[in-house]
Amino acid sequence: MPGQGSVLWLSGWSVDSSVWDDVIEGLSHEMVHRKVDFNGCTNVEEMFQRVETVLALLPSPVRIVGWSLGALVALELAHRWKGHIHQLFLIGSTGRFVRGEDLPGWDQRVLGRMERRLDKDMVGTLNDFDSLLFSKAESDRGEEKRWRVFRQRTPSEGSMIGGLQMLAAFDWYQWDVSLAIDTHLLSGQEDRVCQPEGAIQLYKTLPSATLSLWEGVGHLPFWTQQEQFREWLEERMKT
């Protein structure tokens, strides 16, 4: 792996940035690693203020690894910071989270119900969301149980609502741009949060992209397949 530059790690909705710690531990520490989550950000503007403050200080070449909500943020950063970002790694990604014409995704009404439910039952809302993260095979071998142990810190209601607003509003296809950045997409074939069809659709719009689909894997390939993920990442960072 190159011994220069930096990696910006962006976590997903409601998830602390420490989710990356085990992966980062096994990577080159000659590069600068910075993690950002969006806990405490109550709206989309605050999310980008936080991440762009960090991004502006990172040494080049800059690589961004974004998972789920973090992958959407990474895409928008690539649009905003043209020429500044060397590589993108989009894990569990899609070009549009909300279902659209000929585009897979979540029903807008489901996000609305989640937002309203957070005020009454935050723990139940998170538990229901977390149950979608894993394939049956992953759950059977204890990955969901391990994840629930990791979920010790509950994010604020405001930050979860802010993240839902970002998910509801994001639409990569509205910009109609050609992203000439070395981009690598990774999704699980059994991802129930961001269906692989969404990643495939996004991949088709990116001229300098690769797409990997892992069999038997859900929304957290870097968590459930850590060694395989690290190898996947290192191989592509060498280019």
C-alpha positions in Angstrom: 0.0 0.0 0.0 1.3 3.5 -0.8 3.0 5.1 2.2 1.8 8.6 1.6 -1.4 10.6 1.5 -4.4 10.1 3.6 -7.6 8.1 4.0 -10.9 9.7 5.2 -13.3 7.1 6.7 -17.0 8.0 6.7 -19.4 5.9 8.7 -23.1 5.2 8.1 -26.4 6.4 9.6 -26.4 6.4 13.4 -23.1 4.6 13.6 -20.0 5.7 15.5 -16.8 6.1 13.6 -15.1 3.5 15.8 -16.8 1.0 13.5 -13.7 1.3 11.3 -11.1 0.8 14.1 -10.4 -2.9 13.5 -10.0 -2.4 9.7 -7.7 0.6 10.1 -5.6 -1.3 12.7 -4.4 -3.7 10.0 -3.6 -1.1 7.4 -0.5 1.0 6.7 0.0 3.7 9.4 2.4 5.6 7.1 -0.8 7.2 5.7 -2.9 9.6 7.7 -6.2 8.1 8.7 -9.1 10.3 9.8 -12.5 9.1 10.8 -15.7 11.1 10.7 -19.2 10.2 11.8 -22.3 12.3 11.8 -23.5 11.8 15.4 -24.4 15.2 16.8 -25.1 16.7 13.3 -28.8 17.7 13.3 -29.0 18.6 9.6 -27.3 18.1 6.3 -25.4 21.4 6.4 -23.8 20.5 9.7 -22.8 17.1 8.3 -20.9 18.7 5.4 -19.4 21.4 7.7 -17.9 18.6 9.8 -16.5 16.5 7.1 -15.2 19.3 4.9 -13.4 20.8 7.8 -11.4 17.5 8.1 -11.0 17.0 4.4 -9.5 20.5 3.9 -6.6 19.5 6.2 -5.7 16.1 4.8 -2.5 15.6 2.8 -2.7 14.5 -0.8 -3.4 12.1 -2.3 -6.8 11.8 -0.5 -8.8 8.6 -0.5 -12.3 8.4 0.9 -13.9 5.2 2.2 -17.6 5.7 2.7 -20.1 3.2 4.0 -23.9 3.5 3.5 -24.8 7.1 4.4 -21.0 7.8 4.3 -20.9 6.6 0.7 -23.5 9.1 -0.3 -21.6 11.9 1.5 -18.4 10.7 -0.3 -20.1 11.0 -3.7 -21.2 14.5 -3.0 -17.8 15.5 -1.7 -16.3 14.2 -5.0 -18.8 16.5 -6.8 -17.9 19.5 -4.6 -14.2 18.9 -4.4 -13.3 18.2 -8.0 -9.6 17.5 -8.5 -9.0 17.1 -4.8 -9.9 13.5 -4.2 -7.7 10.7 -5.6 -9.9 7.6 -5.0 -13.3 6.7 -3.8 -14.3 3.4 -2.1 -18.1 3.2 -1.8 -19.4 0.4 0.5 -23.0 -0.5 0.5 -23.7 2.4 -1.8 -26.4 3.7 -4.1 -27.0 6.7 -6.3 -30.3 7.4 -4.7 -31.6 6.0 -1.4 -35.3 6.8 -2.0 -37.0 4.8 -4.6 -37.5 6.5 -8.0 -38.7 5.8 -11.4 -36.7 2.7 -12.6 -34.5 3.1 -9.5 -34.5 0.7 -6.5 -34.6 2.1 -3.0 -36.7 2.8 0.1 -40.2 4.1 0.0 -40.1 7.8 1.2 -42.9 7.0 3.6 -40.8 4.5 5.4 -38.2 7.1 6.2 -41.0 9.4 7.4 -42.3 6.7 9.8 -38.8 6.1 11.1 -38.4 9.8 11.8 -41.7 10.0 13.7 -41.0 6.8 15.6 -37.6 8.0 16.9 -39.3 10.3 19.3 -41.3 7.5 20.8 -39.1 4.5 20.5 -35.5 5.2 19.6 -34.1 1.9 20.7 -36.8 -0.1 18.9 -36.1 1.9 15.7 -32.4 1.2 15.9 -33.0 -2.5 16.6 -35.3 -2.8 13.6 -32.8 -1.1 11.4 -29.9 -3.2 12.7 -31.8 -6.4 11.9 -31.6 -5.5 8.2 -27.8 -5.2 8.2 -26.9 -8.9 7.9 -27.6 -11.8 5.6 -29.1 -15.0 7.2 -25.7 -16.7 7.0 -24.1 -13.8 8.8 -26.7 -13.7 11.5 -26.5 -17.5 12.0 -22.8 -17.3 12.7 -23.3 -14.5 15.3 -22.5 -11.3 13.5 -25.7 -9.6 14.4 -25.2 -10.5 18.1 -21.6 -9.1 17.9 -23.0 -5.9 16.3 -25.4 -5.4 19.1 -22.6 -5.5 21.6 -20.8 -2.9 19.6 -23.9 -0.7 19.7 -23.1 0.7 23.2 -23.4 4.4 22.4 -26.8 5.6 21.3 -26.7 8.6 19.0 -28.9 11.6 19.6 -32.4 11.7 18.1 -31.5 15.0 16.3 -28.5 13.4 14.6 -30.5 10.4 13.4 -33.1 12.7 12.0 -30.5 14.8 10.2 -29.1 11.6 8.7 -32.6 10.5 7.5 -33.0 13.9 5.9 -29.7 13.3 3.9 -30.9 9.9 2.9 -34.2 11.3 1.7 -32.7 14.2 -0.3 -29.7 12.6 -1.9 -29.9 12.1 -5.6 -26.6 11.6 -7.5 -28.4 11.5 -10.8 -29.7 15.1 -10.5 -26.3 16.5 -11.2 -25.8 14.7 -14.5 -22.0 14.8 -14.1 -19.3 12.5 -15.2 -17.1 11.6 -12.2 -13.5 11.0 -13.5 -12.2 9.6 -10.2 -10.9 6.1 -9.6 -13.9 4.6 -7.9 -14.5 1.2 -6.4 -17.9 -0.1 -5.3 -18.5 -3.0 -3.0 -21.9 -4.4 -2.0 -23.2 -7.6 -0.5 -25.6 -9.5 -2.8 -27.9 -9.9 0.2 -27.8 -6.2 1.2 -31.3 -5.2 2.4 -30.5 -1.6 3.2 -29.0 -0.5 -0.1 -29.9 -3.2 -2.6 -27.1 -4.3 -4.9 -29.3 -3.2 -7.9 -28.7 0.4 -6.6 -25.0 -0.1 -6.7 -25.1 -1.6 -10.2 -27.1 1.4 -11.4 -24.6 3.8 -9.9 -21.7 1.8 -11.3 -23.1 2.2 -14.8 -22.8 6.0 -14.5 -19.2 6.1 -13.3 -16.7 5.8 -16.2 -13.7 5.0 -13.9 -15.3 2.5 -11.6 -15.2 -1.2 -10.6 -17.9 -3.1 -8.9 -17.6 -6.1 -6.5 -20.6 -8.0 -5.3 -20.0 -10.5 -2.5 -22.2 -13.6 -2.2 -23.9 -14.3 1.1 -23.0 -10.8 2.5 -25.3 -8.1 3.7 -24.8 -4.4 4.3 -21.6 -4.6 6.4 -19.0 -6.4 4.3 -16.1 -4.7 6.1 -17.4 -5.9 9.4 -18.4 -9.5 8.6 -15.6 -10.2 6.1 -12.8 -8.1 7.6 -9.8 -9.8 6.2 -11.3 -10.2 2.8 -12.3 -6.5 2.9 -8.8 -5.4 3.9 -7.3 -7.3 1.0 -9.8 -5.9 -1.4 -9.0 -2.4 -0.2 -5.2 -2.7 -0.2 -5.2 -4.2 -3.7 -7.1 -1.2 -5.1 -5.2 1.4 -3.1 -2.0 0.3 -4.8 -3.2 1.6 -8.2 
